[in-house]
Amino acid sequence: MQDARVLVTGGAGFIGSNLANALAADNDVIALDNGFLGTPENLADDVSYVEADVLDDDLPTDVDAVFHLAALSSRQMLEEQPRRGARVNVEGFVNVVEQATADGCETVVYASTSSIYGSRTEPSSEDLDVEASTGYDASMLSRERYAEYYDEFNPELTLAGMRFFSVYQGYGGAEAHKEGYANTVSQFADEIAHGRAPVLWGDGSQTRDFTHVDDVVRALELAADHELSGVYNVGTGDPRSFNETVDLINEALDTDVDPEYEPVPLDNYVYHTCADSSRIRAATGWEPEIDFEEGVERVCAPYLSEEDE
């Protein structure tokens, strides 16, 4: 994407700030955020920051493309604030799309989730049946259903829903302030780097299709460039267990911190995820470029730099 005017909602958050900063090299980028999960400190100087809520009127949607990433972005958040979660995740989506279309924007790329596949060891394709086992799942599925409605009655509008699989980056990369809401890899790395045992639920054999945020950013940009509609998985297809994750972090940090194990405290816990991302690969040529070993090394590198200082 080049020479475009772009709005990123949730633009000061984890994925949003990474996307906004990357797009700003060649585009006029507005990052809209209400400060709940994001902070303008995550943004580059050439990104325009607007403090606002996706439920507000008069949003800056007079743009060429909208990347709608604003959300209460976990099961825990929706359980703690179910009404707010539904308003932000569903009503906020509708509000942004309505204002964007009224302003003539025809390209919307939005965040969805892979958790609607449930627990699966085999690669999950977009054609599988999905379910809403949690309030968070229900809110993301609602986005997808509204997108289908808009696609049916406004054929000029393209809406691409991106089903993310366990996006990660280091604690210093836009998630330092999120603490318990930060991604699993960064939480484990921070615990181990400071000599604390990471807590793993069950026996640690559960797996996640960990996908580096840089690969996710490229997928989002390609979805807009190709004016995709429908839903698309964004994952590597190479799931790793929590036990292996801890081992790789110890190896990268040259530490020997054993995890602690606790019983799984949640019903409907997702034990395994694995992406079939062939649809977005076929549509755009996207491929994940950062394997998990390299990704873990990137997460751990700042701690090693601190030791050298």
N, C-alpha and C positions, 0 to 999 in steps of 0.2 A: 504494500500500500504506500502510495506516494502522493504528496501535494493534496491531501484530503483534510477536511475538518472532521474531527472524530471526538465522540463523547464516550468516556469510560465511566460507568457508574460503579460504585465501590472502588473508585480509581485510586484511592490512597491505601487500600488494603493489600493483602498478600499478592494474589494473582493480578489484581487490578493495577497496582503500582508497577509491577514488572512489565505488564503490557503497555501501560501509558509511557513509561520511560523508553521502551523499545520503539514505540511508534513515533515518539517525538523527534527522532532523528530525521524523519522525512515528512512529518505531518504537523498540522496544528491540532494539538491534543488538549482536551478539557477533561480533568479528573474530578468527578463529582463524588463527594463522600460526606457522611454526617458525623464522622469521627468515632463511631461506635467500635469498629474493628480496625479502622485505618488511621493513619496520621500523615499529615503533609510532609513530615520529615522523610518519608519514603520516596518522595518525588524529586525528579531532576528539576533544575531551574527552568528548563524550557517547557515544562508542563504547566498549564494554567489550572490552578486549584480553585474549585468552587465548593464551599461548605453548604450543603443542602441535603435534603432527604428525598428519596425517590417517591415519596407520597406527596411532595409539594406540588403546587401549581407553578407554571412559568419556568419549567426546567430548560436548560440550554440545549434543546434538541434540534435546533436548526443546523444540522450537521449532515455529512455525507454517510456516516455509519455510526451506529450505536453498539457498543459492547456492554451488555447489561450483566454485570458481575455482582452487583449489590445484593446481599442476602444475609440473613442469619444462617450461618453456613455449617451447622452441625446438628446432629440429633439432640445433643445436650442443650443447645441454645433454645431449640423449639420446645423441649420439655420444660425448661425453666420459664419461658415466655411464649406460650402457645398462641395467644391472641396477637401479640406483636409480631411473632414469626409469620403467621398467616398474612397479616397486613403487609409486611415488608416483602415477603417472598412472592405473594400472589398479587395482591392489589398494587404493590409497587411495580411489578412487571407490567400489568395492564396499564397503569398510569404512564409509564415511560413509553410503551409502544404507542399508546393513543396520542401522546404529545408529539412523538417522533413522526408519526404518519401525518398528523395535522400540519407539521412543518415541512413535509415533503421528503423526509428521509425514507429510503426504501430498503435499507440494509440493516438488519439487527442480528447480532450474534449474542446468545445468552447462555448463562451457566445452568446446567442441570447436574445430575449425579448418577454415578454407577451403582449406588446402594440400592436402587430400585430393582436390580437383578437378584437381590438376596445373596445367599452364600453359594458359590459355585467354584469348583476347581477347574472345570473346562472353560475355554474362552467364551465369553458372553458376547453375542452379536446383537445388533439393534432390533432384530426380528423376534427375539425371545419375548415371551410374556413377562410383564413386569408387575410389581406389587408395591403397595404403600404400607410398609410394616411400622412406620413411625410417622410422626407429624412432619418431620423434615422431608421424608420421601413423598408424602402427600403434597407438600407445597411445591416440590420440584416437578412432580407429575402434573400438577395443575398448570404450571407454566407450559409444559409441553402440550397439554390439551388446548389451552388458549392459543398457542402458536398454530395448532391445527385449524382452529376456528378462523384465525386471521388469514391463514394461507388459503382457506376455502373462499373467503369473501373479499379478499384484497390480493388478487394474483400478482400485482405489481410489487408487493412487499415480500422480501425474502427473510425468513427467520430460521437460523441454524441453532439448534440446541446441542450444547457440548456436554456429554456425559463424562465428567472427569473421574479418573481413577487415581486416588491417593497422591495428590500433588504435594511435592516437598521441595524444600530449600533450607538453608541453614538459618539458625536463630537470628543471625545478624542481617538476614535478608528479608526485611519487611514484616517479621513476625515476633521480634524481640518482646514487644509489649503485650502479646496475646497470651503468654504463659500457658495455662492448661488448654487453651484453644489452638495452640500452635500444632503444626503437623507432627506426626509420630516420630519421623526420623530426626528432626531437629530436637525434639524433647529428649529422645534417647541419647543423642550426642551430647547435649548440654549436661545431662545427669552424669554420664560417664566421664566427660572431660573434667568435672568437678569432684570426681571420686565417689559419686553417689550411685547406688544400684537402681537401674531403671526397673519399673514395675511392669511385668508382663502378665496379662490375664491368661488363665488356663495354663497350658504347658509350653506356650510360646511357639507352637507349631502352626498357628494361624498364618495365612499369607495375604499379602497385599501386592497389587500391581502398582508399585511405586513409580511415579512419573515426574521427572524433573520439571520445574516451572518454566525453564527456558524452552523445553519442547512444547509445553502447553501454550506458551505465548505464540510460537510459530504456528501452531494449529489454529489458534484464534484468528490470527492475521490472514492465514490462507483461506479460512472459511469466509471471511469478508471479501477477500480478493476474488474468490470464485462465486460469490453470491449464492452460497449454499442454502438450501431449505431442508427441513427435516431434522433428524437427530443423528449424532455422530459420537462414537466412542473415542476418547482420547486417552490411550494407555499403551504400554509397551508390549503386553503379551508375555512378560517375563516376571511372574510373581515371585516374591521372596518371603521367607518366614521371618517372624520377629526374632527368633533365635539367631538366624543367619545375619539379620541386620545388626544385632548387638555384636556378633563376632566381627563383622566387617568394620564397625566403628572402633572396637578395641584394636583391631589391626592397624587402622589408619592413625589412631592416636598413640599407638604403642603403649596401651594400658591393658589391664587384666581385671576388669570389673565384672563380676557375675551379676546377672539379673535376679530379682526377686519375683516369685510367682504368687499370684492371688487368684481366687476363684472368679470366674466371669460374673460380674454383677448385673448384667443386663439380659432381659428377654429379647428374643429375635436378634441376637448378636450375629453379625456377619463374620464368619470365620475365614472365608476365602474369597478373593476377587481376582479376575483375570480378564483382560480386554481382548476382544477381537476388533482391531481397528482397521480392518480391510476396507471398510466403506470410505473413511476419510482418506485413506491412502490412494484408493482408486480415483476419488474425486479431485484430489489436490496434489498428489505426489508426496504428501507429508510422511516422514519417517522419524521416529525418535532417534536422536543423535547422541544422547548421554546415557550410557549404560549405568547400572546401579552402582558398580564399583567406583566408577568415576564420580558419580553423584555423591556418594558417601565421602569420598576424598574432598570434594568441594565443600561439603557441609563441615568437615572437620578442620579444614585448612586454617580458618581464623583462630582456632584454639592453639594450633601449632605455632602460629605467628606470635601469639601472646607469650608463649614460652620463650621465644627467641628474643623478645624485647628486654 
